[in-house]
Amino acid sequence: MAEPYRPLRAVARSFVAGGPSGVSIRDRLKDLTPEDERVLRLVGAHMGRLACGDLARRCREGLEHSTDTWAARKRELTAESSSRWAGSVTAGTHDQWGVSRRAQHAHLLSLDAGIRTIRHRLSLPIGEAGRRGEPGGYRSRHEWFVKTRRLAALEDRYELVRAEREAGRVSVVRGGRKILNTRHHLAAASLSEGRWREWWEAARWFLTADGESGKRYGNETIRVTPDGEVSIKLPTPLADLANAKHGRYVLAATVGFPHRGEEWRDRIEANRSVAYRIHLDVQRDRWYLDASWTRKNLPVVPLETLRAQGVVGVDTNADHLAAWVLDQHGNPVGGPRRFDYDLTGTATHRDAQLRHALTRLLHWAKATGVKAIAVEDLDFTDSRTREKHGRKKRFRQLISGIPTGKLRARLLSMCAEAGLGVIAVDPAYTSRWGAEHWQKPLTTTNRRTSRHAAASVAIGRRALGHRIRRRTAPPRAHQSDVHGHRTAQARPGDRGSEGNRPRIPGPRTRSVRARRGRNAVDQNAQDRSGRSAEHGSWQQDSLPLSL
C-alpha cells in the first residue's frame, strides 16, 4: 500500500538577526602584591558568603517574592557591606533564580516529549515500521517491557519536577554543579582535596559590581580610571584595610584592555555605566578583570540592503562549516569553502576551535565583498531526546554535537564587529533540496560537491528571497540559437540574445587580430531575427495595414 501524501510545512520568512545586546572584554591583573591578593581574597570571601545567604533566602521565598521582600534583603546586606554592593548581590541572585526557572521549564518540556514518544511507540504493534517523521513500534517484547518501566520512571520524575515548579522551588548550586560533582571524582580529575577546595572557594567568591551612569567613570564600587588604575570600595567590616580615601583600596596592578580599549575608555570618560568582575583562575593562578556594558537601540540594516551584494550561505555541521558565496541573483560564485573545528576535549578547547573557525569564515566573507552571512535558524531542543530516535545513538550524538546556541551567539557578536549582517532562514528542507537540485550541477570533473556544500547554496538562495529549485531548462531545440544553453539562473524577464557575444581570444584570420573585428560586439551586425543583416543593402519596409 502506497504511503499517504504528507504536505510540506510552510517555510517561514527570512529575517535579519539582531546584533549582540552587550559587550564583554577582559584584561589580566598583573604585578599584584601579596597584600593586594590578600585583600581581594578577603573581600571575595566576605561578599560570597553574603551572596550565598541571599540566594538561599530567595529560594526559600519562591513565588512569595515581592518588592518588599527584595527591599528587606537589600537593607540587611547593606548593613554588612554597602548599598551598591547589596544591589549587585541581589541583582545577581535574581538572575540565578531566573536561569534556574528557565532550565526547570526546559527540563519539563524534555520529559513531556519523551513520555509522549514512548506512549506512541508502546501503542503500536511490535516490529511495526515507522512512517515519515514518526517512529515505529519497538523491535522485541523485551524492549517493549523495558520501555514500560522507563515510562513509569519518566512520569514519576515529571510529576516531581512539575510539583516543584508549581511551588516555586528551584535547585541552584552556587559555584557550579560541575565543580561540586568533581569532589567525588578527585582521582579522575587529578586533583587533591586541598586543590579542589581552593577551586571551589574561588568559584563562590563575589567580586562583581554593577555600573551606574552619571557616577565617576561609570562605577563607584569597582572604579577603573582611563589610566588603568583599579580601586575597590571595601565593605564596611573590611574598611580598616583601605589604603586610600573614603574606604577605598587601590591595587598595584593596572589594566589597559587591548581589545576594544578605545570604546571602553570613551564610555568611562563620559561617565557611562560599566560593570566589572574580578575573578581568579585557580588552574593558572592568574587574576582577571572583566568589563561589560549593554548596547541599546542598535540600528538594524534592512534585509534588501544586505541582499544587494550577495550573501555567504553557511551550513552548520557537527565538525565543520560549509560555505559558498552567492551573488544577488542566487548564482554560486567560485568554489565552496570548508572550515573545520574539533569539538572534543575541554570547554576552553571547544570554544577556541569554534572561535577560530568563525574568524576564518568572517575574513573570507569580507574578502569576497558581501555584506551578510546566511545561516539556518536551528534549534535541536526537541530532537535531542533519546526517545525520539530510539537506538540511533550516533545520530543523537551527532545532533547534540552541533553547536547551535554557541555558534549563533558568537557569530552575532563577531559579525557585529566585522560590519557584517546575519540573515536567519528557515532550515526546512535545505539539505534535501540542496542535494536534489544543486549537488549534481555543481559537481565537475575536478571538484566533487558535497551534500553540505549544496545545502549552503540552498540556504543562501532562501536568504536572498529566491526559490531553492533551479529553473527547468527548456527542450534542446528551444534553447538559444538551437545549439546554445540558456542559463538556469536567469530571471524570467531576461533575454539571452540581448547581450554581447563573448570575444574569443586569439586571431581569427591572418589579417584581423583578436577583438579588432568590425562586428565584434555589434549585435545589429549579426544575422539574427529582428536585426538588420550584416551586408544587406536594403531592408523591406513594413507592409501597410490597409490597401
N, C-alpha and C positions, 0 to 999 in steps of 0.2 A: 504494500500500500504506500502510495507516494506521501511524502511528508507535507503537511498543510503549509500554505504560504504564510510567511510571517512578515508583516510590513516593517520597513525600516523606520527607525525612530527619527524624529525631527532633529535636524542639526542646528545648534544654537549659533547665533551671530558671533563673529569675531569682535574683540574689543581690545582697547589699549589698556594694559595693566598699569595700575597706579604705581608710582615710584615709592621708595622707602620712606617711612614716616619718621625715621630718626637716624642719627649718625653716632657712631661709637669709635673712638680712637684710643690708642694705648701707648704708653711710654714707660720705660724702666726707671725705677728709683735707684740710681747708682750712688755709691760712696756714702751710704748711710752709716752713721756712727753706732757703736753698741748702745748708747743711750737712746738714739732715735728708734732702734729696733725694740728696745725695752718699752718705750712709751707707746709705740704702735701696738705691741702685743697686749699691753695693759688696757688700752682704750678699746681694742677689738674684742678682748675677752669680756670687759665690762658691758659694752653695748650688745655683744652677742648674748650674754645672759639675760639682759632686758628684752631683747628681741624674742628669745625662746619663750620667756614667760608671757609676753604679749600674744604670741602665736597660739600658745596653749589656751589662753583665756578666750581668744577669738574663736577657736574651735569649739570650746565649751558653750559659747553663746549660740552658735549655729544660726538658725533662721531668726532668732530673737534679737539679732543685732539691729542697732538703730544709731542715729546720730548722737543720741545722749550717751549710750554706752561707749561709743567711739571717743567722745569728748572726755568721759571719765577715765578711760585708759590713757589718753594722752596727758591728762593732768598728773596722773600718778607717775608716768615716765618722765615728765618734765622735772619733777622734784629730784630725780636721781640723775638727770643728765642736763638737758636744756630744751627749750621749746622746739628749736629746729631739729635737734637730734630726735626728739619724740615724734615730730611729724614724719621724719624719714622712716622711723621704725614702724609706725602704724601704717604708713603707705605700703611699705614692703610686706607687712603682714596681710593686708587686704589683697595684694597681688598674688601672694602664695595661696591664700584661701580660694581665690577665684580660679587660679590654674588647676587646683585640685578638684574643684567642682566641675570644670570642663572635662578633665580627664575621667572623672566618675561618670559623666554623661556619655562620653565616648565608649567607656567600658560597658555600659548598659546596652548601647546600640550593638556592640560586637557580640555580646551574649545573646541578644534577641535574634540577630542574624544567624548565629549558629543553631539556636533552638529551632527556628523556622526551617532551616535546611535539613536538619536531622528528622524532624517530623515529616517533611515531604518525602524524604527517601525511605523512611520506615513505612509509609503508606503504600509504596509501590511494591509489586511482586519482586521476589529475589531474582537477581540476574537480569532485570529489565534494563534495556539500553536507555541512555539519556537522550534528550532532544536538544535542539539548539538553545543554548543558554540555560538549560535546566538539567541537573544531574539525574542519573537513573537510580535504580534500586541497588541495594548492596549485593556483593558478589556471593556471599555464603550466609548460611544460618548463624555461624559463629560470629561473623562481623555484624550481622543484624542484632544479635544478642548483646554484643559489647557496646554497640551504639545506643541501645536502650538504656544501659547503665550510665553511659555518658550523658544522655539526655536528662536523666534524673539529677545528675550532678550539676549540670548547667542550669537547670531550673531552680535548684536549691540556691546556687550562687546568685542567680538573677534576683530571686526574692530577697536575699540578704542585702545585696547592693541597692536594690530599689527601696528597701526599708531605711537604709542608711541615708539615701538621698532625700527621701521624704522627711526624715528627721533632721536633716542639715548636718549630718556627721561626715567628716572627710578624714582621710589618712594622709598626714604630712610628716615627712622626715626632714627636719632642719639639718642641713649639711649634706643631704643626698642619700637616697636608699642604696646606691651603688657602694658608697664608702661603708655604710653600715653593714651590708652583706659581706663585704671583704673581710670584716672582722672574723668571720667563721671560716675563712679560707686563706689564712696568712701564709701558709706554706706554698700554696699555688701562686700567690701574688708576690712571693719572695720578699715579705715584709716581716719585721719583728713587731712585737706588741707595742714597744715604745715608739717605733717609727709610725705605726698606724695611728697611735694616739695623737701624735703631733699633727698628722694629716687630718684627722677627724676634728680636732680642736680648731685648726686654721680654717676649715670649711664652715665652721659655725660662728666665726667672728663676724662682727658687723661694723664695717667701716665705709658706709655709704651715706652720702649727703645729697639731698635733692637741691637743685638750683632754685634761684629766686630772682626774677627780673627786677631791676631797679636798685638792687644792692651792689655793693662794691665788687666788681669782677664777677658778678652773677652768682656768687655763693658765699655765704657767711660762715658756714661750718667748716668746709674744706676749701680754703681760698688758694688760688694759684694766680700769681701775678704774670703780666706779659713777659717778664724776665725769667720766669720759670721757678720762682720761689714758692714753696709749698708750706702752708701753715694750717694748723688744725685747732679748732675751738675745743678745748678739753671739757669733758663732762664735769659737773660740779664736784663729785668726790675725788677727782684727779686734778683739780685746779692747782694744787701745790707743785705739780711737775712743769708748770709753764715756764718758758724762757723768754717770753715777750709780753707786751702789754695786753691787758684785757683778757687774761687767761688763755692765751694762745701759745702753741708750741710750733716753732719754725724748724723744719727739717733741714739737715745739711745738704741733702740731695736736691738737684734742680731738674726740671723737665723741659723739653722743647717741642715734643710731638712732631717728629719729622714728617709724618704723613698727615696732610691737611692741617698743618700747624697755622697757616695763614688764616684759614677760615675760623679756627678756634680763637686765634688772637683777635680777630675782628669782633667776635662775639663778646669776649670778656672786656675789651676796651669800650664797648658800647653798653656794658653792664647788663647784658642779656643772660638769661639763666643757663647754667651749665651744671650738670650733675657729675659728681666724681665718686669713684670707688677705689679704695686701696685694698689690695689683696696680696697674699704670699703664695708663691708656687713652691710647695714643700719639696718636690722632687728636684727642682733646680736650685732651690734656696735663693730665690730672687723675689724682690718686691716690685709690684707694678702699680701704676696709676691709670685708671680708665676715665676718660671724659666722654660724656654723651649729651646730646640735646635733640630736641624734636624739630621736625620740619612741618610747617603748616602752609596751606594754600599754594601748593606747588602747581605750576601751570602744566596742563596735560596737552600734549601735542595731538591735533586731530588725526584721525585714522587715515584720511585721504592724503594728508601731508606726508605721513610715514610711508604710504604706498607709492609715492611719486617716483622714488628712485630704486624701487625693488626692495626685496627683503632677503634675509637668510633663513631658510627653513631648517629647523633643528629637530631631530628625532631623538628622544631620550631613551637610553637603554641601561641595562644593569652594569655594563663595563665600558661604555663609550658613548659619545655624542656623534651622530651622523648629521652632516650639514651640507647644504647645497645653496648656491646663490641663484635667485630668480629675478629677472627683470620685471618691469611694471606690467608687462603683458603675460606674465606667467611662464616664460620660457627659461629652462635651466641654462645657466651660463657657466662655461668652464667645466670643471670636474668636481666630483664630490670630495668632501674632506671628512676625516675621521679623527676624533680627539679622545684618546683612551685615558682611562683612570682605573685605579685599583682600590676598591672599597673594602679591603680586608685589613685587619690589624686594629690598632688603637683608633680612638676617635680623632686624635690630633692628626694621625696619618691620613685618615679618610677625608678630613676637612682640607688638608693641604692638597691632596690629589684632586678633589673637586675644584678647589680654587685655581689650581694650575691649569686644569682643562678649560675652565671658563675664561681664564686670562688669554690663553692661546686662541680660543674662539673669538673673543672680542677684538684682539689685534688683527686677526684675519678679516673679520667683518668690517672693521674700519678701513682696512686696505682696499676692500672691494668698492667702497663708496656708498654702501647702503646706509639707511637711517633707522632701520628697525630689524629686530630678530623675532621670528615667529616660532612659538613653542606651543605644545599642547597643554591645555588646562586639565592636568591629570590629578586624580585623587583615587588612590587604591585602597581607601579605608574599608570598603565593602568586600574587596577581593582578597584581603589578606587573611581572612578567617580560614582555619584549617578544615572546616566542614564544607566549604563551597567547592573545592577542587579535590576532595577525597584523598586518594593515595598519591596524588601528583605533588609529592613533597618538593621535588626540584623546581617545579613550576611555581609553587608558592614561595619558595626561597628566591626565585628569580624576580617575582613581583615585589617582594619585600626589599630586595636589594636595590631597586630603582630609587634613587634619592629625589623623590618628587618635592617634598616640602623644603628640604635644604637647598636643592637646586633652584627652586622658584625664588626663595628669599635672597639667596646670594646673587642670582642673576639680575634681579631687580636692582639691588644696590650697586652692583658693578656696572650695569648698563647706565644707570643714572650718572655715574661719574665719567663714563666714556662718552656721554652725549648720544646714546642710542635708545630708541624706544623698544618696548616689548609688546608684541601683539599675541594675545592668548586666543587659541582657536579650540573648537570642539574636537575632541580626539576620536569621534565616531568614524569608524571605517577607514581611517587614514592609512593604516598598514595594509589592509586588504586591497583597497582601491589603488593605492600607490603601486603595489606589486602587480596588480592586474593591468593597469594602464601605462605604467612608466618604466617598470623594470626591464622589460624586453626592448622597447625602443631606445633606451639609454645605454644598452649593452653593446659594445663594439668588440672587434677582434683583439684590441689591446687593453680593454677595460671591461671588467665584469661588474656590473652594478648590483649591489646587494639589495636585499629587501628593505633594510633600514634606510639606505640612501634614497630609494624610491619613495619611502614614506616621508622623508624630509621634503621631497618635491611636492607631495600631496599637501603637506602642512603649509608650505609656502604659498601654494595656489589658493588654498582656502583663506589664508590671511589676506591675500590680495583681492579677494572677492570673486575669483574665478572658480569654475567647476573643476573638480579633480579630473574628470574624464577628458581625454583628448578628443579633438574634433575628428569625426569619422571621415576618412579620405574618400573622395568621390571615385567612381569607376575609372579605370585606367584611360579609357578613350575620352573621358570627360575632363581630364586634368588639363592644366595649361599647356598649350602647344601640342596636345595629344600625347607627347612623349615626356613632358616635364613632370614636375612634382610640386603640388601646392603645399605650402607649409601647413602643418597640422595645428599650429597655434595662431593662425591668422584670425583677425576679428571678422565678424560677419560682414561688415561694410568694406573691407579691404579688397582690392582687385590686384591680382598678381601680375597683370600685364602693364600696369601703370608705371612701375619702377624702371630705372635704367638697367640695361643688361650688364652683368659683370664683365669687367675687362680682363681678358686673358693675357697674362704676361708673356713677353717674348714676341718676336717679329712674326707677322702673319705672311708677308711676302718679302721679297728681297728689296723692294723699293719703298715700302711703307713700314715704319717702325711701330713698335707696340704703343698703344694709346695715342697714336697720331692719325688714325683713320678719320676720314671726313664724317663718317656716320657712327663714330664710336659710341656716343651717348645720345644721339638724336633719335628719339623714338618715332618721330614723324618720317624719318628716312627708312624705317623698316617696313617691309611689305606685310602689314597686318590689317585685319578688318577694322574699318573705321579710320584708317590712317592713309595719308597720301602716299603714292608709290614713290620709290627711290628715284627713278629716272623718267617718270611719266611726264609727257609734255602737255597733257591736257587732263582735265577731270570733268566727268559728266556732271552737269547741273542737276539739281533735284527736279523731278517731274512736277508739273503743275497739278494742283488738286482738282481743277475743273478745266475742261476744254470747251 
